[in-house]
Amino acid sequence: MHIFADQISQITLSNGNVRIQLTQRGPNDETVEAGTLIIPAAQAANVVNSLAGSLKQLDERLKAQSEGEEKAQ
């Protein structure tokens, strides 16, 4: 399943789970609910740290690619 989200609207803790409400920007800039990401609270820090690390690596690759393109011109 794929969920496209522009932002997080709310984060709550309920019954030992972290619930992250995801939203999209809809027509006329209205906010539309996209879904809820539910993570066991005991694993939330691991999930967030893994996501942050992966995004940092992606950012570094994009910067290296951009610098390579600039040098080629």
Buried (B, 14 or more C-beta within 10 A) or exposed (E): EEEEBEEEBEEEEEEEBBBBBBBBEEEEEEEEEBBBBEBEEEEBEEBEEEEEEEEEEEEEEEEEEEEEEEEEE
